[in-house]
Amino acid sequence: MFYQMAEIVYDATVYFCNKYISKFSRTHNKMLQAARSGKQNITEGSMVSDTSMGTEIKLIGLELA
């Protein structure tokens, strides 16, 4: 469920940046990196959930907070 939401947020961020922010802007690059990072953290958090619930919460909580 979290990964699906992160995927939607990432896709929306890509669309927004491509439509409204210059591709040569540093803001454009930073927003895409942040969206990509959030999606990756959720993936990593889910992979370690079998061994560490605390790590999963930490990885997911940091990006969604």
N, C-alpha and C positions, 0 to 999 in steps of 0.2 A: 504494500500500500504506500509506504513512504517513498519507495523508488519511483512508483508511478507518478506521484505528486512532484517529485524532483524532476522527472522527465518533462512534465508539463511546464513547470517553471523554467526549465532550461530552454525548451522550445519557444516559449513566450518571450524570454529574454533575447534569444537570437532574433526573433521576428522584430521585436521592438528596436533593438540596436541597429539592425539592418535598415529599418524604415526611417528612424528618427535621429540617429546619431551617425556622424561622419565615420566612415570606416578607417579614416586616418587619425581619428581622435584617440587619445589615450583612454578616455572614458569608455569608448566602445570596447577596446581590448580588455580593460579591467572588469567590466560587467560580464563579458563572456567567460573570462577566467573564473570569476566568482561563481557563476552558475554551473560551470563545469566542475569546479571544486566541490560544490555542495552535492552534486549528483554522485561524484566519486566517493565522498565521505560516507554517504548513505550506503553505497555498495560495499565499501570496506567494513562499515559497522555491521552490516548484515552477515558478512562472511565470518567475522569473529564472534558472532552472537552465540555460537555453540560453546565457546570456551569462556567468554567473559561478557556478561550482561552489562557490567560497568563500563567497559570499553565501548560497547555498542551505544549506550546512552550518551557517553561522552562525545563520540564521533557525530551522532545524529543531532544531539542537543546543541552542539556548537554552531552548526550550520543553520538550524531552524530558529535559533533564538534571536 
